[in-house]
Amino acid sequence: MPGADGRPAAEHAFGAWVRIATDGQVLIYNPAAEMGQGSMTALPVILAEEMDADWDRVRIEHSPVEPTVYGRSWGGRGSGGTMMTVGSMAVRGYFTNLRLAGAQIRRVLLDNVAREWNVPAGELTTEPGVVVHASSGRRISYGEIAAFARVPSELPEVGEAELKSPDDFRLIGHSVPRHDIPAKTDGSARYGMDVRVPGMLYGMIVRSPVHEARPASFNEAELRALPGVISTVTLDYGVGVIGETVEAVFAARDAMNIEWAGGAAAEGFDSVPALESYADIAGPDGAPGRTISESGDAAAALEGAARRYEADFYNDYAYHAQMEPLNAVAAVNEAGDGAEVWAGTQAADGARSAVASTLGVPVERVTFHPCYLGGGFGRRSMSDYVVEAVHLSRAVRRPVKLIWTREDDVQYGAFRPQSLQRMTGGVDAGGDLTAWTHCVVGDGGGLLSSGIRIPYYDIPNQRIESRGVSHGVRTKHWRAVGHGPNKFAIEAFIDDIARGESIDPYQFRRTLLRDAPRAVAVLDEAAGMAGWGERPPSGRARGIAFAERSGSLAAGVAEISVDETSGRTRVHRFWCAVDGGIIVQPDNARAQIEGGIVTGLSSALFERVTVRDGRVEQSNYHDYSILRMSDMPEIDVRFIPSREPPMGLGESGTPLAGGAVANAFAALTGRPLRHMPFSPERVLEALEG
C-alpha cells in the first residue's frame, strides 16, 4: 500500500503470522481452506482479537503451505501437524494457537514502545491498532511502531492465563463482514478455474466407467492428429488429452475410443442387490465385525428385557455435489524436477506432498498456490485431481489446466458409502432402555463408524460394531462422514422405542440424557423453539432428533407434510439449537448450521447414487437430485451461550435431518421410513405398509 508520499509503505514481519506496514495496515495469514464456510475471516479474527488489531486496517492472505509453521494438531493444541480443513476443525483446531500468536505480537509491540518511551511495559495498554500510555496521554499506532520495532527471532512466551477474558472481546462473538464476500461478488476472487499462466494448455481425462479399470488400448494416432491436440497421456485408470484450447480437448475427448481391460474389483457390481445382501452379513451367521464400543453385557440385557425392539435402516451412496467441479493448474519445469501448482483444495499441504511424491522430488521443489474452493464437503481433501494435472504437465513440460466436467465428477466420484444399520434395543420392566446393539455393514472402513457411538445417552449395556465389505467403488468422507446415516438410524430407532413404550419422544430423550445437562439444554431449547406439545398446523407433524458432532451438541425439530398421492415429503420448518462453545462469528456460524441442515435434508430426501454392472448410473443433476430453492424450509437456529472453547459447527446440522424428518413422518402417518433418501416411491411403499 502506498504511503502519504506515494511510495509503498514498508512492511515488517512480526513472527510467522503477521506483517505490519508503516502505514498501519496489518497482514494476517490464513492457514485454512476457504470453501464458503468463512474460515478466511474467522481465523484472522481470532488472532486480531488478542493482538488488538484495528479490523478496518486488516488484510488477509492465504498462508504459505508450510505445515510445520501453519499446521495444527488434531487435538487443537500446539503448532505443526496438518493444514487439512476437514471435520469442522478450522476454528476449533486453531483457536488457542492463534490467540497465543496474537498475544505474543501484542507483547512485542508493548515491549518496543516501553523501550522507545522508557516506561515500564506494565503501564502500557492497547486499543485497536494503538498502544496507549494512560498516565501521560501518549498514543502511538502500530504502523509507527513497525518503523522502529525490533522483533526477536523467537517471540516471547505467553500463557493461556494471560489471554483476554471473553468479557473483553471486541471481535470474537461480534459479527464482522466476511473477507471473501466482496471479491466473490465482483468476480475478482480467484478459483482454480480462474488461473491463467503464460503458455498454458488445457487437459481432460476420460476415466474408466468402472472404478479403477485400466485402459488396454485407445485410438492414440487419431487423437493426436486432431486440430489443436498436443499430446495424450495414459494413466492407470484413464486416458488424458492435452490441447491448445478447451474446445480442442473436448473434441478429442468425444472422439476417444478406449478398450478397457477387465478385472477391476467393481466389475459386475450392482449396488441395489448388494445393499439387500447386507442383512445376511449383519445376521448371526455373518462374519465377525470390528467392535467399536462395548459396555456392560448387551446380550444378557437383551435376553432379560421385558420388551425387545429391532429394526434395519439403510442408506444409499451419496455424491459430494460441490458447486465447482474439480480442476487444477500444474506447471512442471523443463527438467521435470519441480513444479508450480494452483488449486482449490482442503489439504494444500497434502496436495503439495502428493505432487512432490509424483515427481520424486523434495517437497521444497513444489510451489503451491491455494485458491478459493467452490465447495468441498470432504471431496477436495483428496489430491487425485491435482496429481492428474501434474501427470499431464509432465508429459509436455508446459502448464496445463485440468478440467473435470460434472459428469466426470459424478461418475468417477468418491462417495459416502451405502450401508445397513441393524438396531436392537431392550427395555426392562420399569420402562428403562437398558440394552442397545448397533451393527453397521458397508464399504469404506472407518467412514462407517463416525457418529455410531452414543456417548450422551445413558444406556448401560451396549455393543456397537461394524462389518466391512469391499466392492471396488471409491468412497470418501462426506459432510459429517458417517454421522448422517448413523444418527438417522439411531434417532429414528429411539423414536420407534418411545412410541412402543407410549412415551413422548422428546421426554424419552430427556430421560436418556439425564446425566448430560448441556445436551438436555439444547434438546429443551429446540423443543421450546418449535412449540413441542402444541398442535401443528393441519396436515403436518413434527419430529425431533439429537446429535453430537465435532464437539458440538445439537437438537433439531422438523415440521413436515406428505402428499399421499405423489409420495412427496415437504419440510416446512426446521428449528435447531446448538451448543458450540464460544461462537467466534455469530452470523457466519448461523449460516454454517443452516447449510449443514440443507445438506442433511438434501441427503434425506433426494440424493442417491446407484451402480449397475460396475458403472455409476447417474451423470448430472438431471438424474442426481438435490434440494432446490423451492424445497427450502424456514430454518431457525439458536446458540446456547457458552464460555467453553469453540467446537465444530459446519457439520453439526447435517446429522439431525434424517432422523427428524423420519420421526415427523412416523408421527404424521404412523409408518416408519427406514431407507434414506425418502424418495416418493419409498414414501408410497411405507404408506402402503
C-alpha angles and dihedrals in degrees: 000000000000118000128223091282092054094252120117113269113249112250123210130196117237098190123308099308106048141043121189121201123211089245090061099258112142121207115203121187120226114210099188132081115261107217099153097291095104101245091137087067103031097053097048088046089060093053094041090053095061093037090051091228120175100248092209088063096047124108124183134214135174110269121241112274095255111130094187088065106024101028128103134216118245088246091056096240126103130021127270126045118092138356091198113134103212140116095036087287103134102091093024093049099044102034100099096035093052093046090053091047091052092048090051092054091048089052091052091051092050093046092052093050091047089054094044094049096034093233130128112270088229089068092059129084136171140240122185105307095346139089113216133201100197099190094057098030092234120149131185129185125233089243091057090048091051089061093066105016121130108210115198118229088238113043116228118271115258123188127218089246088066094057123105122278112244086243088069098048114129098176108017108083092017119095115241125183114277113255095220100048100081092051092046089049098050095038098246095114109110119229122175089260090058095057117111123174131178114281093012120166129192130242140192133177131212104214126200114277087222110057113259096001112147126233110246097187141339141186094270099158093050092050095048090053093058117108114270096009113133104177148334128229128202115218130185091260105021152000124264128204127201123201146162095252139025088244092055094053092044090054092048091048091054090049096052117121108189128179109209123213118234128234103074113146092238094053110125093007117149113191099201099058089036090059090049089053091059089080090070091047090054091050128095091267093052121109114277113267137214114276110233100176135356134176133163117349110303095177093054092044091052091047091054097039119126089217130016128203128197134180141157122218127192140194132185132227112285130205121219093237094196113178096241118056115227120281141152141177119223130181113190111192125244093260092050091230099108143022146198116218136189118192145139105240140156089220111042092165092050092047092049090051091047090054091050091049092049091053094039093234136122114276089244088070090066121079110199126196114194115215134192115279125225090217130318114188090178098306093096092054084079118083100204095110092049092051090048090058089051092052090053094045092048089056093059103021090230133104112277129192108210115205128193117201120221088254090055089049094052101039098041093035129134105236141204099254124251113243149173122227116202111196132188128176135181128206122197127224091271092058096253120140101237105159131050133171127177125182119183120196124192151091126288104066111225091014087078098058101054108116096004094114119086102209096163101045112089102227110144101202117050139158118181122178144159129220114200132214129180126217103164092248114133113249132185146169111291125192105304088002108227095351092093098058095032097048090045089058095041096047095042090049091050087056091047089057094043091053091046089053092044091239126138106257092228093051091044090056091045089059092047090051094049093122095047110071094176090054091048089051094058091044091051092046094051092046091049093048091053095044091241110203094030118108111263120226114287113287094018137098137186133229130191133210138176129206142166122213133167091352095306123116119215140174127190140188123203124199113203145169129202129214100218091197098055099022092233115152116208123197108207102175138010124192120193134183121192136189102199099155116239109005108220098189111018100191093045092044089054090051089051092054091046090050091049091052090050090052091048093049091047090053093045096049108028124002118105136149118192129188124209122185088350094305127112107241098204123074112170143354093290089073101019101065124204134179110286131204089258089059095052117123126208105267125203119189128185130180124217108233109250144164093201115117114276116277130199116286108168094082101029097096097047100073093052097063104071096048095042093051094044091049092049089050091052091048090051100042107017088237129111127234109212106163120069127241097050096219120182089254092055092045091053091048090051091049090052089053 
